[in-house]
């Protein structure tokens, strides 16, 4: 019985019942009974009985295909796991999609190549036959798996992960029609629920802070001072902490509140440029919270005093410590230095290390001894060369009888015109 429409494989056919009329199976019948497909059949029954008289020499030879995808071992002896293999499609456009999808450049994908089921999504593989019987769909396992018409290999586990692409399965029109339409909610303004956000109300003003400042809950050793208005300067209320600094009584920390309820913070006589706790003053509790936060902070210790000549990023402080120009002055209780001074410490350590590495290291005595031996040997070679040249010069000197004549000639023509030149042939003759 031939396979259903759309099946890429061929089902096995039963053999003739009569053995007498056909003692041997012809090659054509054998090809029909055992078709050559591109899939390995799993769990299929034998089409030839043990009692059938077959000529083994006529059995077709079968070689397990190997997967075309690089890095895949399906079909090789090293991988005994059974796989289903699929041939490339005959459609040129779909074949081009396969070629672009498979990451292989040394060989062209052809109709003789095979790709195993590992490289396809599960919904792209047809593993069963579907039949409608009495209104019910019955599925029967296929011996030879098939592919969906638009299936493309997209899973490559043995190559870099970015080459594998997950392709979403397109739903059929019937399934898409059964899905409910998306409900889009559009927010529309409603007068019933529209309410204006009220502006923050100040429960306290500057006069109340001046009047009730002494009753605020302040940390230990904190005091309040009211600075009367001077010429050209607004009035301020200052909460401060005083103490000994370098054997001098001084203000260590202070919070100055202006008439418009803005405030500034000073520490060690320096104005804090940045403040991580942005608290606006709307009540007396806000004033107490600001003072408590400043009290909990500790002073930045900076970095040790080292040689920082021509460095404009640091400022020498009292007590033999260095601070970055952008030092936060105050840090959290669990930190000894601020971020700027911590980076400064690292930079100074790297600079000191590089300076030490550039200093000349004294040469060891063994190295100097080797240099002396090499210089002595070179001097002896030069002496030998000078001696050899002297002996060679003596062998090429003129005879003693010719020397007086040449000397007299040179003496008489010592004041010769500049245009007269001596020729080597005349001198030798």
C-alpha positions as CSV (number, residue, x, y, z in Angstrom):
1,X,0.0,0.0,0.0
2,X,1.6,3.3,-1.0
3,X,2.3,6.0,1.6
4,X,0.0,8.9,2.3
5,X,0.3,12.2,0.4
6,X,3.2,14.3,1.6
7,X,5.2,11.4,3.0
8,X,8.8,11.5,2.0
9,X,9.4,7.8,2.7
10,X,8.0,4.6,1.2
11,X,6.3,1.9,3.3
12,X,7.6,-1.6,3.1
13,X,5.4,-4.0,1.0
14,X,4.7,-7.6,1.9
15,X,6.3,-10.5,-0.1
16,X,4.3,-12.9,-2.3
17,X,2.7,-15.7,-0.4
18,X,3.7,-18.4,-2.8
19,X,7.3,-19.6,-2.4
20,X,7.0,-22.2,-5.2
21,X,6.4,-19.8,-8.0
22,X,9.2,-17.4,-6.8
23,X,12.1,-19.3,-5.2
24,X,14.2,-16.2,-5.4
25,X,13.3,-12.7,-5.0
26,X,14.1,-10.4,-7.9
27,X,16.1,-7.3,-7.5
28,X,13.1,-5.1,-8.3
29,X,11.0,-6.9,-5.6
30,X,13.8,-6.5,-3.2
31,X,14.1,-2.8,-3.8
32,X,10.4,-2.4,-3.2
33,X,10.4,-4.6,-0.1
34,X,13.5,-2.8,1.4
35,X,13.5,0.8,0.0
36,X,16.6,3.0,0.5
37,X,15.5,6.1,2.4
38,X,17.3,9.0,4.0
39,X,16.0,8.0,7.5
40,X,17.0,5.2,9.7
41,X,14.0,3.0,10.6
42,X,13.5,2.3,14.2
43,X,11.4,-0.6,15.5
44,X,10.2,-1.7,12.0
45,X,9.3,-5.3,11.5
46,X,11.4,-7.5,9.2
47,X,9.9,-7.8,5.7
48,X,11.7,-11.0,4.9
49,X,11.0,-14.2,6.8
50,X,13.7,-16.4,8.1
51,X,12.4,-19.3,6.0
52,X,12.4,-17.3,2.7
53,X,15.0,-18.5,0.2
54,X,16.9,-15.3,-0.6
55,X,20.2,-14.9,-2.4
56,X,22.4,-12.8,0.0
57,X,24.6,-11.6,-2.8
58,X,21.6,-9.8,-4.3
59,X,21.0,-7.8,-1.1
60,X,21.8,-4.1,-1.6
61,X,24.7,-2.7,0.3
62,X,23.7,0.0,2.8
63,X,26.1,2.6,4.3
64,X,25.1,4.7,7.3
65,X,25.0,8.3,6.2
66,X,26.9,11.0,8.2
67,X,25.6,14.4,9.1
68,X,26.7,17.3,6.9
69,X,26.7,19.9,9.8
70,X,30.3,20.6,11.1
71,X,31.1,19.2,14.5
72,X,28.2,16.7,14.5
73,X,29.1,13.0,14.9
74,X,25.8,11.5,13.9
75,X,26.4,8.5,11.7
76,X,30.0,8.0,12.7
77,X,31.4,4.9,14.6
78,X,32.3,7.1,17.6
79,X,28.6,7.9,18.0
80,X,26.4,4.7,18.2
81,X,23.2,6.7,18.8
82,X,20.6,6.2,16.1
83,X,19.5,9.2,14.3
84,X,17.1,10.1,11.5
85,X,18.6,11.8,8.4
86,X,17.0,14.1,5.9
87,X,18.1,15.0,2.4
88,X,18.2,18.7,1.3
89,X,15.0,20.0,-0.4
90,X,14.7,20.1,-4.1
91,X,13.2,23.6,-4.0
92,X,16.0,26.0,-5.0
93,X,14.8,28.8,-2.7
94,X,14.4,26.5,0.3
95,X,17.8,24.9,-0.5
96,X,19.4,28.3,-0.4
97,X,17.9,28.9,3.1
98,X,19.5,25.6,4.2
99,X,22.9,26.7,2.8
100,X,22.7,30.0,4.6
101,X,21.6,28.4,7.9
102,X,24.3,25.6,8.1
103,X,27.7,27.2,9.1
104,X,29.9,25.3,6.7
105,X,32.1,27.0,4.1
106,X,34.5,24.2,3.0
107,X,31.9,22.1,1.2
108,X,28.7,22.9,-0.7
109,X,25.4,21.3,0.3
110,X,24.2,18.9,-2.4
111,X,21.5,16.3,-2.8
112,X,23.8,13.5,-1.6
113,X,24.4,15.2,1.8
114,X,22.3,14.4,4.8
115,X,21.3,16.4,7.9
116,X,20.3,14.6,11.1
117,X,17.2,15.4,13.2
118,X,19.3,17.0,16.0
119,X,19.5,20.3,14.0
120,X,15.7,20.8,13.6
121,X,13.1,22.0,15.9
122,X,10.7,19.3,17.2
123,X,7.7,20.9,15.6
124,X,9.4,20.8,12.2
125,X,9.6,17.0,12.3
126,X,6.6,14.8,11.4
127,X,6.9,11.6,13.4
128,X,3.4,10.1,13.1
129,X,0.7,9.4,10.5
130,X,-2.6,11.1,11.3
131,X,-5.9,9.5,10.2
132,X,-9.5,10.5,10.9
133,X,-11.5,7.5,11.9
134,X,-15.1,8.0,13.0
135,X,-14.4,11.6,13.7
136,X,-11.4,11.0,15.8
137,X,-7.8,11.6,14.9
138,X,-5.6,8.5,15.2
139,X,-1.8,8.8,15.2
140,X,0.5,6.0,14.1
141,X,4.3,6.2,14.5
142,X,6.2,6.6,11.3
143,X,9.2,4.4,10.5
144,X,10.7,7.2,8.4
145,X,10.3,10.7,9.8
146,X,9.6,13.6,7.5
147,X,10.0,17.3,7.6
148,X,7.5,20.1,7.4
149,X,7.5,21.9,4.0
150,X,9.2,25.0,5.3
151,X,11.6,23.3,7.8
152,X,15.1,24.7,8.0
153,X,18.0,23.5,10.2
154,X,18.5,26.0,13.0
155,X,20.0,24.0,16.0
156,X,23.8,23.6,16.1
157,X,24.9,22.4,19.5
158,X,28.5,21.7,18.5
159,X,29.3,25.2,17.2
160,X,29.2,28.6,18.9
161,X,25.8,29.4,20.4
162,X,25.2,32.6,18.4
163,X,24.9,30.5,15.2
164,X,21.8,28.7,16.5
165,X,18.5,30.5,15.9
166,X,15.2,29.7,17.5
167,X,12.5,29.9,14.8
168,X,9.0,30.4,16.1
169,X,6.4,28.1,14.5
170,X,3.8,29.9,12.4
171,X,0.3,29.0,13.5
172,X,-2.2,27.8,11.0
173,X,-5.1,30.2,10.0
174,X,-7.5,27.9,11.9
175,X,-5.5,28.2,15.1
176,X,-5.0,32.0,14.6
177,X,-8.8,32.5,14.1
178,X,-9.5,30.8,17.4
179,X,-7.3,33.1,19.4
180,X,-9.1,36.0,21.2
181,X,-8.4,39.5,20.0
182,X,-6.0,41.5,22.0
183,X,-7.7,44.0,24.3
184,X,-6.0,47.4,24.4
185,X,-6.7,49.6,27.3
186,X,-6.5,53.3,26.7
187,X,-6.2,55.6,29.6
188,X,-8.6,58.6,29.4
189,X,-8.7,61.5,31.8
190,X,-11.6,61.6,34.1
191,X,-12.8,64.6,36.0
192,X,-14.1,62.4,38.7
193,X,-10.6,61.1,39.6
194,X,-8.5,64.1,38.6
195,X,-7.0,65.7,41.7
196,X,-4.3,68.2,41.9
197,X,-1.2,67.2,43.9
198,X,-0.9,69.7,46.7
199,X,2.4,71.5,47.1
200,X,4.3,70.6,50.2
201,X,3.3,72.7,53.1
202,X,5.9,74.1,55.5
203,X,4.8,73.3,59.0
204,X,7.6,75.5,60.4
205,X,9.1,78.8,59.3
206,X,12.3,80.5,60.1
207,X,10.9,82.5,63.0
208,X,9.7,79.3,64.7
209,X,13.1,77.7,64.3
210,X,14.7,80.7,66.0
211,X,12.1,80.6,68.8
212,X,12.0,76.9,69.4
213,X,15.5,75.9,68.3
214,X,16.6,75.3,71.9
215,X,13.9,72.7,72.4
216,X,14.9,70.5,69.4
217,X,16.5,67.1,70.1
218,X,20.1,67.7,69.2
219,X,23.0,65.3,69.6
220,X,25.5,65.6,72.4
221,X,27.8,68.7,72.3
222,X,25.6,70.5,69.7
223,X,24.5,74.0,70.2
224,X,22.4,76.6,68.5
225,X,23.3,80.2,67.7
226,X,21.2,83.0,66.2
227,X,23.2,85.4,64.0
228,X,21.5,88.7,63.9
229,X,21.3,90.4,60.5
230,X,24.4,92.4,59.6
231,X,24.8,94.9,57.0
232,X,24.1,93.3,53.7
233,X,23.9,89.8,55.1
234,X,20.7,87.8,55.8
235,X,19.9,86.3,59.2
236,X,20.9,82.8,59.9
237,X,20.4,80.1,62.6
238,X,23.4,77.9,63.1
239,X,23.6,74.5,64.8
240,X,27.2,73.6,65.5
241,X,29.5,71.2,67.3
242,X,32.6,72.7,68.9
243,X,35.7,70.9,70.2
244,X,39.5,70.9,70.4
245,X,41.4,70.9,67.2
246,X,45.2,71.1,67.3
247,X,45.0,72.3,70.9
248,X,42.6,75.1,69.8
249,X,38.9,75.3,70.6
250,X,37.2,75.5,67.2
251,X,33.9,74.7,65.5
252,X,34.2,71.3,64.0
253,X,30.8,70.9,62.2
254,X,27.9,73.3,61.6
255,X,24.6,73.5,59.8
256,X,23.6,77.1,58.8
257,X,19.9,77.6,58.0
258,X,18.8,80.7,56.0
259,X,15.6,82.6,56.2
260,X,14.2,80.8,53.0
261,X,14.8,77.5,54.9
262,X,17.8,76.5,52.7
263,X,20.9,75.4,54.5
264,X,24.7,74.8,54.1
265,X,27.1,72.5,55.9
266,X,30.6,73.3,57.0
267,X,33.2,70.8,58.4
268,X,36.7,71.7,59.5
269,X,36.2,75.2,58.2
270,X,35.4,73.9,54.7
271,X,32.1,74.2,52.8
272,X,30.7,70.8,51.7
273,X,30.2,71.0,47.9
274,X,28.1,67.9,47.7
275,X,25.6,66.4,50.2
276,X,24.3,62.9,49.7
277,X,21.2,63.4,52.0
278,X,19.0,65.9,50.2
279,X,16.5,66.8,52.9
280,X,14.2,69.8,52.6
281,X,13.1,71.5,55.7
282,X,9.3,71.4,56.2
283,X,9.1,70.7,59.9
284,X,11.2,70.6,63.1
285,X,11.8,66.9,62.6
286,X,13.6,67.7,59.3
287,X,16.0,70.0,61.2
288,X,16.7,67.3,63.7
289,X,17.3,64.7,61.0
290,X,19.8,66.9,59.2
291,X,21.8,67.6,62.4
292,X,21.7,63.9,63.3
293,X,23.1,62.9,59.8
294,X,25.9,65.4,60.0
295,X,26.7,64.3,63.6
296,X,27.0,60.6,62.4
297,X,29.5,61.5,59.7
298,X,33.2,61.3,60.5
299,X,36.1,63.3,59.1
300,X,38.0,62.0,56.1
301,X,41.5,60.9,57.1
302,X,43.1,61.5,53.7
303,X,46.3,59.7,52.8
304,X,49.8,59.6,54.3
305,X,52.2,62.4,53.7
306,X,54.6,61.4,50.9
307,X,56.7,63.1,48.3
308,X,54.1,64.7,45.9
309,X,56.3,67.4,44.3
310,X,54.5,69.3,41.5
311,X,51.2,67.7,42.2
312,X,48.3,70.1,42.0
313,X,45.6,67.6,43.0
314,X,46.5,67.5,46.7
315,X,46.5,69.9,49.6
316,X,48.7,69.5,52.6
317,X,46.6,69.4,55.8
318,X,47.5,69.8,59.4
319,X,48.6,66.6,61.1
320,X,50.8,65.3,58.3
321,X,47.9,64.1,56.0
322,X,47.1,64.8,52.4
323,X,43.7,65.4,51.0
324,X,42.4,65.6,47.4
325,X,41.1,69.0,46.3
326,X,37.7,67.4,45.8
327,X,37.7,65.8,49.2
328,X,34.2,65.3,50.7
329,X,35.6,66.2,54.2
330,X,32.9,64.0,55.8
331,X,32.4,60.3,55.1
332,X,30.2,57.5,56.4
333,X,31.0,56.0,59.8
334,X,32.2,52.8,58.3
335,X,34.7,54.5,56.0
336,X,37.9,56.2,56.9
337,X,38.5,58.1,53.7
338,X,36.2,59.5,50.9
339,X,36.3,58.2,47.4
340,X,38.4,61.1,46.0
341,X,41.1,60.6,48.7
342,X,41.0,56.8,48.2
343,X,41.8,57.2,44.5
344,X,44.5,59.7,45.3
345,X,46.2,57.2,47.6
346,X,46.2,54.6,44.8
347,X,47.7,57.1,42.4
348,X,50.4,58.1,44.8
349,X,51.3,54.5,45.5
350,X,51.6,53.7,41.8
351,X,53.7,56.8,41.2
352,X,56.1,55.9,44.1
353,X,56.4,52.3,42.7
354,X,57.2,53.5,39.2
355,X,59.8,56.0,40.6
356,X,61.6,53.2,42.6
357,X,61.6,50.9,39.5
358,X,63.3,53.6,37.4
359,X,66.3,54.0,39.9
360,X,69.6,52.5,38.9
361,X,70.2,49.2,40.6
362,X,73.8,48.6,41.6
363,X,75.5,46.0,39.3
364,X,76.6,42.8,41.0
365,X,80.3,42.0,41.3
366,X,79.9,38.9,39.1
367,X,78.5,41.0,36.2
368,X,81.4,43.5,36.5
369,X,83.9,40.6,36.4
370,X,82.3,39.2,33.2
371,X,82.5,42.6,31.6
372,X,86.3,42.9,32.5
373,X,87.0,39.5,31.0
374,X,85.3,40.4,27.8
375,X,87.1,43.7,27.5
376,X,90.5,42.1,28.2
377,X,89.9,39.5,25.5
378,X,88.9,42.2,23.0
379,X,92.1,44.2,23.8
380,X,94.3,41.1,23.2
381,X,92.6,40.5,19.8
382,X,93.3,44.1,18.8
383,X,97.0,43.8,19.8
384,X,97.3,40.7,17.6
385,X,95.8,42.5,14.6
386,X,98.3,45.4,15.0
387,X,101.2,43.0,15.1
388,X,100.0,41.2,12.0
389,X,99.7,44.5,10.1
390,X,103.2,45.6,11.1
391,X,104.7,42.5,9.8
392,X,102.8,42.7,6.6
393,X,104.0,46.3,6.1
394,X,107.6,45.3,6.5
395,X,107.3,42.8,3.7
396,X,106.0,45.4,1.3
397,X,108.5,48.2,2.0
398,X,110.8,49.6,-0.7
399,X,114.5,48.6,-1.0
400,X,117.0,50.7,0.9
401,X,118.9,51.8,-2.4
402,X,115.7,53.4,-3.8
403,X,114.7,55.3,-0.8
404,X,117.4,58.2,-1.0
405,X,116.5,58.9,-4.6
406,X,112.9,59.3,-3.8
407,X,113.6,61.4,-0.8
408,X,115.8,63.8,-2.9
409,X,113.2,64.1,-5.6
410,X,110.5,64.9,-3.1
411,X,112.7,67.5,-1.5
412,X,113.4,69.3,-4.8
413,X,109.8,69.4,-5.8
414,X,108.4,70.3,-2.4
415,X,107.3,73.7,-3.7
416,X,105.7,72.4,-6.9
417,X,102.7,74.1,-8.4
418,X,99.3,72.7,-7.2
419,X,98.5,71.4,-10.6
420,X,101.3,68.9,-10.7
421,X,100.4,65.5,-9.3
422,X,102.5,62.4,-8.8
423,X,101.5,59.3,-10.6
424,X,101.8,55.9,-8.9
425,X,103.5,54.4,-12.0
426,X,106.3,57.1,-11.9
427,X,106.9,56.5,-8.2
428,X,107.1,52.8,-8.6
429,X,109.5,53.1,-11.6
